[in-house]
Amino acid sequence: MTLTRPGLAELVEGLRELTSRSGEPRATVFAVADLLRERLPAPEILTAGERAGDPETYVRHTLHTEPGFSIVAVVWRPGQRTRPHDHIAWCAFGVLQGVEYETLYRDEGDHLTEIGHVANRVGDVSGFAPPGDIHKVHNIGDTTAISLHVYGADLGVEPSSVRRTYDLPIR
């Protein structure tokens, strides 16, 4: 099943072109991130109700799916966070509103080692490709944050972009 949100046509067309080329995942995610920088929509791609989020947990809104890629908006109220996790495919993301704090990790087998931190602000775009994509995302601001994620998987078929969550000690 393909879902498409109005207002994403130019981004979707560009993604189709990029993902139709057979390429190494890291090169693909960098090209997708460049496209996302050029075509990052405004927070109003979501309805007012969707932008409000949920007081209990961050919310994912699937905006487009098709074989090869999906577009998902994530809404984070202040203080909401993920657990450390990795992904089933490459991902490029851009911040539409607020600040998302990302902590990066390396899996040492019996523990995770923190290897970096970044505060992603409005307009910031980044990406990653497995392996080595373990991270945690946290809204550190006092306003709702919204980000747009492009995953290299059809999330209309896959139940989630998350491959694994980590409960290992962090050092």
Secondary structure per residue as TSV (DSSP state, phi and psi in degrees):
chain	resnum	aa	ss	phi	psi
A	1	M	-	360.0	132.8
A	2	T	-	-105.2	125.4
A	3	L	-	-106.7	139.4
A	4	T	B	-139.8	128.8
A	5	R	-	-90.0	132.4
A	6	P	T	-55.4	142.9
A	7	G	T	97.2	-2.3
A	8	L	-	-109.9	6.7
A	9	A	H	-56.0	-47.9
A	10	E	H	-64.7	-40.9
A	11	L	H	-64.8	-46.4
A	12	V	H	-60.1	-45.0
A	13	E	H	-61.1	-43.9
A	14	G	H	-63.7	-38.9
A	15	L	H	-66.5	-39.3
A	16	R	H	-58.1	-45.2
A	17	E	H	-63.0	-47.0
A	18	L	H	-65.2	-43.5
A	19	T	H	-80.4	-12.8
A	20	S	H	-76.2	-20.3
A	21	R	S	-78.6	133.7
A	22	S	-	-76.4	123.3
A	23	G	-	-157.2	167.5
A	24	E	-	-68.1	136.5
A	25	P	H	-54.4	-39.7
A	26	R	H	-65.7	-40.2
A	27	A	H	-65.5	-39.8
A	28	T	H	-63.1	-46.2
A	29	V	H	-66.0	-34.3
A	30	F	H	-67.0	-39.8
A	31	A	H	-66.3	-40.6
A	32	V	H	-64.9	-40.7
A	33	A	H	-61.8	-41.4
A	34	D	H	-61.5	-43.2
A	35	L	H	-63.7	-42.6
A	36	L	H	-62.2	-37.9
A	37	R	H	-59.0	-38.8
A	38	E	H	-75.0	-30.7
A	39	R	H	-125.4	26.6
A	40	L	-	-66.1	121.0
A	41	P	-	-77.0	172.6
A	42	A	-	-82.0	162.3
A	43	P	G	-56.5	-23.7
A	44	E	G	-69.7	1.2
A	45	I	G	-61.1	-22.2
A	46	L	S	-101.2	153.3
A	47	T	-	-71.2	164.1
A	48	A	H	-57.4	-41.3
A	49	G	H	-63.8	-40.3
A	50	E	H	-67.5	-38.7
A	51	R	H	-67.1	-21.0
A	52	A	H	-69.0	-27.7
A	53	G	-	74.6	-164.0
A	54	D	-	-131.0	135.2
A	55	P	S	-66.6	-19.0
A	56	E	S	-90.3	-36.7
A	57	T	S	-157.2	160.2
A	58	Y	-	-63.8	155.6
A	59	V	E	-124.0	136.9
A	60	R	E	-105.7	133.7
A	61	H	E	-119.9	112.2
A	62	T	E	-77.8	119.5
A	63	L	E	-102.0	-25.6
A	64	H	E	-160.4	138.1
A	65	T	E	-138.8	145.7
A	66	E	E	-167.0	163.9
A	67	P	T	-55.8	126.6
A	68	G	T	107.8	-31.6
A	69	F	E	-165.5	162.0
A	70	S	E	-141.6	153.0
A	71	I	E	-119.4	126.8
A	72	V	E	-133.0	133.6
A	73	A	E	-99.3	138.6
A	74	V	E	-120.5	131.0
A	75	V	E	-113.5	125.2
A	76	W	E	-122.1	118.3
A	77	R	-	-78.4	162.4
A	78	P	T	-51.8	133.3
A	79	G	T	86.9	-14.2
A	80	Q	-	-73.3	146.8
A	81	R	B	-152.4	163.0
A	82	T	-	-96.8	168.7
A	83	R	-	-85.0	161.1
A	84	P	S	-57.8	134.5
A	85	H	E	-155.9	166.3
A	86	D	E	-126.8	-174.6
A	87	H	E	-129.4	161.4
A	88	I	S	-81.5	-15.4
A	89	A	S	-156.7	173.3
A	90	W	-	-61.5	159.3
A	91	C	E	-149.2	134.5
A	92	A	E	-116.7	142.3
A	93	F	E	-143.2	153.2
A	94	G	E	-135.5	145.8
A	95	V	E	-91.3	124.8
A	96	L	E	-95.0	-28.1
A	97	Q	E	-157.5	141.3
A	98	G	S	79.5	-160.2
A	99	V	-	-132.8	130.8
A	100	E	E	-114.2	126.0
A	101	Y	E	-97.7	126.6
A	102	E	E	-117.0	131.5
A	103	T	E	-111.1	128.4
A	104	L	E	-102.8	145.9
A	105	Y	E	-133.8	158.7
A	106	R	E	-119.0	135.8
A	107	D	E	-83.6	117.4
A	108	E	-	-99.2	9.0
A	109	G	S	96.0	-59.3
A	110	D	S	-107.6	-3.3
A	111	H	S	-160.5	166.2
A	112	L	E	-102.8	142.3
A	113	T	E	-110.7	128.0
A	114	E	E	-68.9	128.6
A	115	I	E	-119.6	-2.8
A	116	G	E	176.2	162.0
A	117	H	E	-140.1	145.9
A	118	V	E	-149.5	139.4
A	119	A	E	-100.2	110.5
A	120	N	E	-90.9	122.3
A	121	R	-	-109.9	173.4
A	122	V	T	-50.6	127.7
A	123	G	T	90.8	-15.9
A	124	D	-	-69.7	138.5
A	125	V	E	-130.1	138.9
A	126	S	E	-147.2	177.8
A	127	G	E	-165.3	167.6
A	128	F	E	-156.9	162.8
A	129	A	-	-140.8	137.8
A	130	P	S	-64.1	153.7
A	131	P	S	-79.0	173.0
A	132	G	S	85.6	28.1
A	133	D	-	-113.7	30.0
A	134	I	-	-77.5	127.0
A	135	H	E	-155.8	168.9
A	136	K	E	-131.1	140.0
A	137	V	E	-118.6	139.8
A	138	H	E	-144.8	130.9
A	139	N	E	-82.6	106.6
A	140	I	-	-92.2	-5.8
A	141	G	S	-85.8	-176.8
A	142	D	S	-107.1	12.3
A	143	T	S	-128.3	164.4
A	144	T	-	-66.4	136.8
A	145	A	E	-107.3	146.2
A	146	I	E	-134.2	133.2
A	147	S	E	-131.7	153.1
A	148	L	E	-112.5	125.6
A	149	H	E	-115.6	135.7
A	150	V	E	-114.0	116.8
A	151	Y	E	-104.7	144.3
A	152	G	S	-84.1	46.6
A	153	A	S	-152.9	153.1
A	154	D	-	-85.4	99.2
A	155	L	T	-78.6	1.9
A	156	G	T	-77.7	-19.4
A	157	V	T	-105.2	-43.9
A	158	E	S	-82.8	141.5
A	159	P	S	-73.0	-22.4
A	160	S	-	-161.4	157.7
A	161	S	S	-82.7	-14.1
A	162	V	E	-81.7	126.5
A	163	R	E	-85.6	-45.0
A	164	R	E	-153.1	142.1
A	165	T	E	-102.9	153.6
A	166	Y	-	-116.3	128.7
A	167	D	-	-112.7	19.9
A	168	L	S	-75.0	154.2
A	169	P	-	-59.8	151.0
A	170	I	B	-113.3	129.1
A	171	R	-	-123.2	360.0
